[in-house]
Amino acid sequence: MAKSKVIFKPQRIAEGEWQIQAHCPDGQIRDIKGFKTKSEIDEWIGGSRRIDWLRSQGYAKGYAK
């Protein structure tokens, strides 16, 4: 059985206000707020903070620290 993945989608709220919508395997959409630019979101998604978030939500048990 294939594992479902969390899909991250950047979303601009207003000038200088961004968030990430995390589309979870259980159908929930969780908002990750506090970004000022799309570049900050790209860094978050491409870096260790994404893994830390996945781990905190119970989706990344298999990832090594």
Summary of the structure (lengths in Angstrom):
residues: 65
radius of gyration: 12.4
end to end distance: 25.0
largest distance: 42.2
contacts: 133
relative contact order: 0.19
helix: 29%
strand: 34%
